[in-house]
Amino acid sequence: MSKKTYIYIIGDSETDLWGLSGRERLQRMIGTSKQSITLVNDPEKIPGQASALLLNASYLYESRVLASLLDLQSNMVLYNDKNIPVAVRTVGNRVHGVLSGLAHNDNRTFSTLPRYTIQDLSLGFQQNLKKKDTPYVLPISKKNRKTLESELFAGSYKGVTDLVTKWLWPIPAFWFTKLCVRYGWQPNHVTLASLVLAILTGVAFWFGFYGIGLIMGWMMTFLDTVDGKLARVTITASRLGDVLDHGLDLIHPPLWYWAWGIGLAATATPITDVSILLWIMLFGYIGGRLCEGAFLLWLAPFDIFIWRQMDSFNRLITARRNPNLILLTFGWMINRPDIGFILVVAWHLISTLVLIGRLTAATHTRIRQGPLKSWLTDIDPGRDRKILAVKIFTRAPIRS
């Protein structure tokens, strides 16, 4: 069991990022940690033999860097790429000397501590966001505020996701998130709005009002993108919001397709025995989710869509809500909602068969070669940018 770490935050930033100063951001990030931590506002409160972590609030710490600093049990000094000390792990009775050295730019006061750079920290890929970005510690200034806000927003995005979320939503979602921060709208407010739209979309589909239903459906998917980004850039995620967001994502898509199929009875192109197609669609949807769950439960501690590069490309178009909405929109635009529905059913079956094949291949690989490894493990987002998958699913390193 790791011993308690006392954290003291030094100074603050000269400007805010997404409405938070450097100190406020660090405090919120530290508050989400499950480590044994005590945040102090006075270095005198740190016991003499206790482990102390000093953080400079005029810098922006990538989440994995901060997590690694919190996990470390040994004393050290972390330098950024400009050879400036940005974090120090020491013991309580040496804190005043270290603080004096940092204030007077005198490295001799902590010259006996091991020297670390970001490359020396234990950092993996981000399983929760299905990506691997280049870690950083960057100075916060008015000059680079826009760059850092863009970096924080891009960092809040999943690396491996569907084609709509990856390429259509980022720019409008950025500006809508800005609007939310300006007017104090919380992620749960956005999630509740998307919940209302999800219900209204299903009702519209049920009665065959596909045009208005699609408008509300696309609005809902946009808000579903915004709420998560807003929570991450402002570090305001909550247990309730997480349950609402993920529960809604899991439940509403098959209900939409079911409602669309029922609504065909009110159109000029109803489908005979539509119930058979409805059950096939449901089978495909549940089957795909079960494949994803089985991979995580039995084969690897990461998502099936980041096992091999081909799996990440598959995630762009697999039968999830946004690709299916494209098919339904196509059917409506050609005045054949029945074709849109049939395409969704067929795409569910095809996607599930692909996932079954990938699950089978992963099982075979696990048995013959041992533990599985994600393709993200072996790549460097900066060094390997000539690789197509790296270009698409990772971001180039940000420069200070």
C-alpha positions as a Python dict, from the first residue, in 0.01 Angstrom:
ca = {
    (1, 'M'): (0, 0, 0),
    (2, 'S'): (143, 339, -101),
    (3, 'K'): (204, 600, 169),
    (4, 'K'): (16, 928, 180),
    (5, 'T'): (146, 1206, -43),
    (6, 'Y'): (114, 1571, 59),
    (7, 'I'): (70, 1804, -237),
    (8, 'Y'): (156, 2171, -237),
    (9, 'I'): (69, 2383, -541),
    (10, 'I'): (305, 2668, -621),
    (11, 'G'): (170, 2995, -763),
    (12, 'D'): (-92, 3019, -1037),
    (13, 'S'): (-127, 3081, -1409),
    (14, 'E'): (-154, 3425, -1564),
    (15, 'T'): (-464, 3327, -1759),
    (16, 'D'): (-750, 3076, -1749),
    (17, 'L'): (-800, 2776, -1976),
    (18, 'W'): (-1163, 2679, -2033),
    (19, 'G'): (-1259, 2896, -1736),
    (20, 'L'): (-1007, 2742, -1496),
    (21, 'S'): (-679, 2883, -1368),
    (22, 'G'): (-380, 2653, -1349),
    (23, 'R'): (-430, 2614, -973),
    (24, 'E'): (-802, 2537, -1006),
    (25, 'R'): (-732, 2283, -1280),
    (26, 'L'): (-469, 2106, -1072),
    (27, 'Q'): (-698, 2100, -769),
    (28, 'R'): (-979, 1941, -971),
    (29, 'M'): (-746, 1690, -1136),
    (30, 'I'): (-600, 1593, -799),
    (31, 'G'): (-952, 1565, -657),
    (32, 'T'): (-1035, 1289, -908),
    (33, 'S'): (-736, 1075, -802),
    (34, 'K'): (-789, 761, -599),
    (35, 'Q'): (-443, 784, -444),
    (36, 'S'): (-386, 858, -75),
    (37, 'I'): (-344, 1235, -107),
    (38, 'T'): (-367, 1544, 112),
    (39, 'L'): (-369, 1882, -61),
    (40, 'V'): (-221, 2153, 163),
    (41, 'N'): (-218, 2533, 123),
    (42, 'D'): (75, 2578, 361),
    (43, 'P'): (403, 2383, 333),
    (44, 'E'): (434, 2398, 712),
    (45, 'K'): (152, 2142, 731),
    (46, 'I'): (364, 1874, 562),
    (47, 'P'): (515, 1636, 823),
    (48, 'G'): (896, 1618, 820),
    (49, 'Q'): (927, 1259, 695),
    (50, 'A'): (617, 1261, 475),
    (51, 'S'): (628, 1232, 97),
    (52, 'A'): (567, 1569, -66),
    (53, 'L'): (488, 1660, -425),
    (54, 'L'): (534, 2021, -534),
    (55, 'L'): (354, 2129, -852),
    (56, 'N'): (391, 2455, -1042),
    (57, 'A'): (45, 2586, -1131),
    (58, 'S'): (179, 2804, -1411),
    (59, 'Y'): (210, 2487, -1620),
    (60, 'L'): (-49, 2265, -1785),
    (61, 'Y'): (3, 1898, -1697),
    (62, 'E'): (-130, 1630, -1930),
    (63, 'S'): (-346, 1395, -1722),
    (64, 'R'): (-117, 1091, -1755),
    (65, 'V'): (185, 1295, -1643),
    (66, 'L'): (6, 1407, -1327),
    (67, 'A'): (-120, 1055, -1259),
    (68, 'S'): (233, 918, -1293),
    (69, 'L'): (369, 1184, -1056),
    (70, 'L'): (105, 1086, -802),
    (71, 'D'): (193, 717, -840),
    (72, 'L'): (567, 765, -795),
    (73, 'Q'): (706, 670, -455),
    (74, 'S'): (1065, 788, -508),
    (75, 'N'): (1200, 1142, -483),
    (76, 'M'): (1280, 1320, -808),
    (77, 'V'): (1271, 1642, -1007),
    (78, 'L'): (1070, 1658, -1332),
    (79, 'Y'): (1210, 1887, -1600),
    (80, 'N'): (1022, 1996, -1909),
    (81, 'D'): (1174, 2011, -2257),
    (82, 'K'): (1309, 2362, -2181),
    (83, 'N'): (1515, 2222, -1892),
    (84, 'I'): (1296, 2394, -1634),
    (85, 'P'): (1192, 2207, -1315),
    (86, 'V'): (812, 2183, -1311),
    (87, 'A'): (749, 1929, -1033),
    (88, 'V'): (948, 1796, -739),
    (89, 'R'): (897, 1491, -518),
    (90, 'T'): (1081, 1516, -191),
    (91, 'V'): (1028, 1475, 183),
    (92, 'G'): (860, 1723, 414),
    (93, 'N'): (1172, 1851, 591),
    (94, 'R'): (1329, 1948, 258),
    (95, 'V'): (1030, 2132, 115),
    (96, 'H'): (1142, 2481, 222),
    (97, 'G'): (1484, 2439, 65),
    (98, 'V'): (1333, 2312, -259),
    (99, 'L'): (1080, 2597, -269),
    (100, 'S'): (1362, 2848, -218),
    (101, 'G'): (1561, 2690, -499),
    (102, 'L'): (1262, 2701, -733),
    (103, 'A'): (1187, 3064, -645),
    (104, 'H'): (1548, 3175, -704),
    (105, 'N'): (1613, 2942, -997),
    (106, 'D'): (1888, 2771, -796),
    (107, 'N'): (1898, 2404, -889),
    (108, 'R'): (2175, 2333, -637),
    (109, 'T'): (1918, 2299, -359),
    (110, 'F'): (1779, 1982, -516),
    (111, 'S'): (2076, 1869, -726),
    (112, 'T'): (2097, 1542, -530),
    (113, 'L'): (1749, 1437, -643),
    (114, 'P'): (1717, 1209, -950),
    (115, 'R'): (1653, 1406, -1267),
    (116, 'Y'): (1345, 1300, -1467),
    (117, 'T'): (1196, 1402, -1799),
    (118, 'I'): (853, 1303, -1928),
    (119, 'Q'): (1017, 1014, -2114),
    (120, 'D'): (1124, 867, -1779),
    (121, 'L'): (769, 845, -1649),
    (122, 'S'): (559, 531, -1684),
    (123, 'L'): (291, 637, -1932),
    (124, 'G'): (69, 410, -2141),
    (125, 'F'): (-206, 473, -2392),
    (126, 'Q'): (-541, 609, -2275),
    (127, 'Q'): (-775, 311, -2273),
    (128, 'N'): (-1078, 517, -2165),
    (129, 'L'): (-1037, 743, -2470),
    (130, 'K'): (-901, 469, -2700),
    (131, 'K'): (-595, 668, -2802),
    (132, 'K'): (-230, 748, -2745),
    (133, 'D'): (-128, 1112, -2748),
    (134, 'T'): (212, 1262, -2676),
    (135, 'P'): (234, 1363, -2307),
    (136, 'Y'): (336, 1718, -2214),
    (137, 'V'): (390, 1980, -1945),
    (138, 'L'): (347, 2323, -2103),
    (139, 'P'): (367, 2680, -1970),
    (140, 'I'): (32, 2860, -1941),
    (141, 'S'): (41, 3215, -2079),
    (142, 'K'): (-188, 3460, -2249),
    (143, 'K'): (17, 3415, -2565),
    (144, 'N'): (-48, 3041, -2594),
    (145, 'R'): (-393, 3028, -2432),
    (146, 'K'): (-574, 2951, -2759),
    (147, 'T'): (-325, 2677, -2846),
    (148, 'L'): (-358, 2514, -2505),
    (149, 'E'): (-737, 2534, -2508),
    (150, 'S'): (-739, 2368, -2848),
    (151, 'E'): (-504, 2101, -2715),
    (152, 'L'): (-722, 2035, -2411),
    (153, 'F'): (-1029, 2005, -2631),
    (154, 'A'): (-858, 1775, -2880),
    (155, 'G'): (-725, 1573, -2587),
    (156, 'S'): (-1081, 1523, -2461),
    (157, 'Y'): (-1175, 1344, -2785),
    (158, 'K'): (-1160, 971, -2831),
    (159, 'G'): (-888, 871, -3073),
    (160, 'V'): (-1077, 574, -3214),
    (161, 'T'): (-1441, 654, -3282),
    (162, 'D'): (-1694, 678, -3567),
    (163, 'L'): (-1637, 890, -3875),
    (164, 'V'): (-1902, 1151, -3784),
    (165, 'T'): (-1761, 1216, -3438),
    (166, 'K'): (-1406, 1222, -3571),
    (167, 'W'): (-1446, 1449, -3871),
    (168, 'L'): (-1781, 1631, -3864),
    (169, 'W'): (-1837, 1737, -3502),
    (170, 'P'): (-1499, 1868, -3373),
    (171, 'I'): (-1520, 2230, -3497),
    (172, 'P'): (-1887, 2300, -3406),
    (173, 'A'): (-1845, 2106, -3080),
    (174, 'F'): (-1544, 2323, -2988),
    (175, 'W'): (-1741, 2646, -3025),
    (176, 'F'): (-2051, 2508, -2854),
    (177, 'T'): (-1835, 2393, -2563),
    (178, 'K'): (-1694, 2748, -2548),
    (179, 'L'): (-2051, 2876, -2528),
    (180, 'C'): (-2132, 2637, -2245),
    (181, 'V'): (-1829, 2751, -2045),
    (182, 'R'): (-1915, 3118, -2103),
    (183, 'Y'): (-2270, 3080, -1975),
    (184, 'G'): (-2196, 2830, -1701),
    (185, 'W'): (-2383, 2535, -1852),
    (186, 'Q'): (-2283, 2209, -1690),
    (187, 'P'): (-2227, 1874, -1866),
    (188, 'N'): (-2537, 1730, -1697),
    (189, 'H'): (-2747, 2011, -1850),
    (190, 'V'): (-2626, 1908, -2196),
    (191, 'T'): (-2682, 1539, -2120),
    (192, 'L'): (-3041, 1605, -2006),
    (193, 'A'): (-3107, 1804, -2325),
    (194, 'S'): (-2976, 1513, -2532),
    (195, 'L'): (-3198, 1275, -2332),
    (196, 'V'): (-3506, 1482, -2416),
    (197, 'L'): (-3407, 1490, -2783),
    (198, 'A'): (-3347, 1113, -2782),
    (199, 'I'): (-3702, 1055, -2654),
    (200, 'L'): (-3858, 1301, -2900),
    (201, 'T'): (-3661, 1146, -3187),
    (202, 'G'): (-3798, 802, -3101),
    (203, 'V'): (-4154, 937, -3084),
    (204, 'A'): (-4115, 1108, -3424),
    (205, 'F'): (-3981, 790, -3582),
    (206, 'W'): (-4264, 583, -3430),
    (207, 'F'): (-4527, 795, -3603),
    (208, 'G'): (-4338, 817, -3932),
    (209, 'F'): (-4223, 1179, -3901),
    (210, 'Y'): (-3877, 1092, -4021),
    (211, 'G'): (-3760, 1437, -4132),
    (212, 'I'): (-3812, 1612, -3800),
    (213, 'G'): (-3696, 1297, -3621),
    (214, 'L'): (-3367, 1296, -3809),
    (215, 'I'): (-3309, 1664, -3733),
    (216, 'M'): (-3361, 1600, -3362),
    (217, 'G'): (-3156, 1280, -3381),
    (218, 'W'): (-2856, 1455, -3533),
    (219, 'M'): (-2890, 1734, -3276),
    (220, 'M'): (-2891, 1469, -3003),
    (221, 'T'): (-2574, 1305, -3136),
    (222, 'F'): (-2405, 1645, -3145),
    (223, 'L'): (-2497, 1719, -2783),
    (224, 'D'): (-2383, 1369, -2691),
    (225, 'T'): (-2041, 1468, -2822),
    (226, 'V'): (-2041, 1802, -2640),
    (227, 'D'): (-2131, 1682, -2290),
    (228, 'G'): (-1828, 1456, -2258),
    (229, 'K'): (-1590, 1718, -2398),
    (230, 'L'): (-1731, 1982, -2165),
    (231, 'A'): (-1688, 1751, -1865),
    (232, 'R'): (-1326, 1675, -1954),
    (233, 'V'): (-1201, 2025, -2036),
    (234, 'T'): (-1360, 2167, -1720),
    (235, 'I'): (-1298, 1853, -1510),
    (236, 'T'): (-1660, 1844, -1394),
    (237, 'A'): (-1747, 1482, -1462),
    (238, 'S'): (-1993, 1332, -1213),
    (239, 'R'): (-2108, 981, -1135),
    (240, 'L'): (-2467, 1071, -1230),
    (241, 'G'): (-2359, 1228, -1557),
    (242, 'D'): (-2144, 927, -1644),
    (243, 'V'): (-2432, 687, -1578),
    (244, 'L'): (-2678, 901, -1776),
    (245, 'D'): (-2442, 946, -2069),
    (246, 'H'): (-2331, 585, -2105),
    (247, 'G'): (-2674, 445, -2021),
    (248, 'L'): (-2835, 665, -2285),
    (249, 'D'): (-2572, 567, -2543),
    (250, 'L'): (-2637, 199, -2478),
    (251, 'I'): (-3017, 201, -2474),
    (252, 'H'): (-3151, 455, -2723),
    (253, 'P'): (-3002, 340, -3061),
    (254, 'P'): (-3194, 8, -3091),
    (255, 'L'): (-3509, 184, -2969),
    (256, 'W'): (-3470, 439, -3248),
    (257, 'Y'): (-3436, 166, -3512),
    (258, 'W'): (-3732, -20, -3364),
    (259, 'A'): (-3941, 299, -3373),
    (260, 'W'): (-3832, 364, -3733),
    (261, 'G'): (-3947, 17, -3833),
    (262, 'I'): (-4286, 63, -3664),
    (263, 'G'): (-4321, 405, -3827),
    (264, 'L'): (-4297, 254, -4174),
    (265, 'A'): (-4662, 150, -4140),
    (266, 'A'): (-4757, 519, -4171),
    (267, 'T'): (-4562, 567, -4496),
    (268, 'A'): (-4619, 478, -4859),
    (269, 'T'): (-4354, 206, -4835),
    (270, 'P'): (-4445, -20, -4539),
    (271, 'I'): (-4262, -352, -4498),
    (272, 'T'): (-4457, -675, -4466),
    (273, 'D'): (-4361, -874, -4155),
    (274, 'V'): (-4142, -589, -4032),
    (275, 'S'): (-4128, -762, -3693),
    (276, 'I'): (-3885, -1020, -3834),
    (277, 'L'): (-3644, -747, -3941),
    (278, 'L'): (-3684, -575, -3604),
    (279, 'W'): (-3576, -888, -3420),
    (280, 'I'): (-3286, -942, -3661),
    (281, 'M'): (-3173, -585, -3596),
    (282, 'L'): (-3194, -637, -3220),
    (283, 'F'): (-3001, -963, -3250),
    (284, 'G'): (-2727, -787, -3447),
    (285, 'Y'): (-2708, -496, -3203),
    (286, 'I'): (-2687, -714, -2891),
    (287, 'G'): (-2450, -957, -3062),
    (288, 'G'): (-2205, -679, -3145),
    (289, 'R'): (-2211, -544, -2792),
    (290, 'L'): (-2159, -892, -2650),
    (291, 'C'): (-1852, -940, -2871),
    (292, 'E'): (-1705, -615, -2741),
    (293, 'G'): (-1779, -712, -2382),
    (294, 'A'): (-1638, -1063, -2421),
    (295, 'F'): (-1310, -923, -2558),
    (296, 'L'): (-1273, -693, -2256),
    (297, 'L'): (-1384, -953, -2004),
    (298, 'W'): (-1181, -1252, -2120),
    (299, 'L'): (-908, -1150, -2361),
    (300, 'A'): (-753, -809, -2292),
    (301, 'P'): (-772, -503, -2065),
    (302, 'F'): (-848, -277, -2360),
    (303, 'D'): (-1121, -227, -2620),
    (304, 'I'): (-1145, -460, -2920),
    (305, 'F'): (-1130, -160, -3154),
    (306, 'I'): (-772, -79, -3050),
    (307, 'W'): (-631, -431, -3079),
    (308, 'R'): (-509, -411, -3440),
    (309, 'Q'): (-503, -117, -3679),
    (310, 'M'): (-776, -279, -3891),
    (311, 'D'): (-1002, -285, -3583),
    (312, 'S'): (-959, 90, -3539),
    (313, 'F'): (-1051, 148, -3904),
    (314, 'N'): (-1352, -79, -3853),
    (315, 'R'): (-1468, 142, -3565),
    (316, 'L'): (-1509, 433, -3807),
    (317, 'I'): (-1796, 259, -3986),
    (318, 'T'): (-1918, -27, -3767),
    (319, 'A'): (-2290, -40, -3688),
    (320, 'R'): (-2308, 223, -3418),
    (321, 'R'): (-2556, 508, -3397),
    (322, 'N'): (-2388, 768, -3620),
    (323, 'P'): (-2306, 542, -3918),
    (324, 'N'): (-2659, 402, -3891),
    (325, 'L'): (-2805, 753, -3888),
    (326, 'I'): (-2626, 814, -4217),
    (327, 'L'): (-2804, 511, -4365),
    (328, 'L'): (-3142, 622, -4229),
    (329, 'T'): (-3086, 975, -4359),
    (330, 'F'): (-3000, 835, -4701),
    (331, 'G'): (-3324, 636, -4706),
    (332, 'W'): (-3526, 943, -4611),
    (333, 'M'): (-3353, 1162, -4873),
    (334, 'I'): (-3443, 923, -5156),
    (335, 'N'): (-3796, 900, -5014),
    (336, 'R'): (-3743, 532, -4928),
    (337, 'P'): (-3732, 505, -4548),
    (338, 'D'): (-3786, 132, -4587),
    (339, 'I'): (-3453, 101, -4770),
    (340, 'G'): (-3284, 301, -4496),
    (341, 'F'): (-3422, 57, -4237),
    (342, 'I'): (-3319, -251, -4436),
    (343, 'L'): (-2969, -109, -4473),
    (344, 'V'): (-2943, -60, -4096),
    (345, 'V'): (-3055, -418, -4030),
    (346, 'A'): (-2810, -555, -4286),
    (347, 'W'): (-2526, -340, -4154),
    (348, 'H'): (-2586, -467, -3800),
    (349, 'L'): (-2554, -825, -3918),
    (350, 'I'): (-2242, -758, -4124),
    (351, 'S'): (-2076, -562, -3842),
    (352, 'T'): (-2156, -831, -3587),
    (353, 'L'): (-2016, -1103, -3814),
    (354, 'V'): (-1696, -899, -3848),
    (355, 'L'): (-1673, -864, -3470),
    (356, 'I'): (-1730, -1237, -3422),
    (357, 'G'): (-1444, -1298, -3664),
    (358, 'R'): (-1218, -1057, -3480),
    (359, 'L'): (-1311, -1209, -3144),
    (360, 'T'): (-1229, -1555, -3279),
    (361, 'A'): (-894, -1434, -3416),
    (362, 'A'): (-812, -1266, -3085),
    (363, 'T'): (-894, -1583, -2892),
    (364, 'H'): (-670, -1787, -3121),
    (365, 'T'): (-386, -1533, -3083),
    (366, 'R'): (-423, -1527, -2705),
    (367, 'I'): (-403, -1906, -2684),
    (368, 'R'): (-101, -1938, -2915),
    (369, 'Q'): (99, -1623, -2832),
    (370, 'G'): (-11, -1517, -2485),
    (371, 'P'): (-151, -1179, -2366),
    (372, 'L'): (-277, -947, -2638),
    (373, 'K'): (-125, -607, -2699),
    (374, 'S'): (-284, -299, -2858),
    (375, 'W'): (-121, -158, -3170),
    (376, 'L'): (-107, 176, -2985),
    (377, 'T'): (153, 31, -2749),
    (378, 'D'): (428, 16, -3010),
    (379, 'I'): (380, 348, -3188),
    (380, 'D'): (502, 699, -3121),
    (381, 'P'): (256, 971, -3232),
    (382, 'G'): (540, 1201, -3335),
    (383, 'R'): (788, 957, -3483),
    (384, 'D'): (546, 737, -3676),
    (385, 'R'): (330, 992, -3855),
    (386, 'K'): (396, 834, -4194),
    (387, 'I'): (179, 539, -4088),
    (388, 'L'): (-181, 599, -4201),
    (389, 'A'): (-338, 468, -3880),
    (390, 'V'): (-112, 693, -3672),
    (391, 'K'): (-212, 996, -3881),
    (392, 'I'): (-582, 921, -3842),
    (393, 'F'): (-606, 798, -3483),
    (394, 'T'): (-338, 1003, -3304),
    (395, 'R'): (-241, 1369, -3293),
    (396, 'A'): (96, 1525, -3367),
    (397, 'P'): (282, 1642, -3054),
    (398, 'I'): (209, 1995, -2940),
    (399, 'R'): (510, 2223, -2924),
    (400, 'S'): (576, 2454, -2629),
}
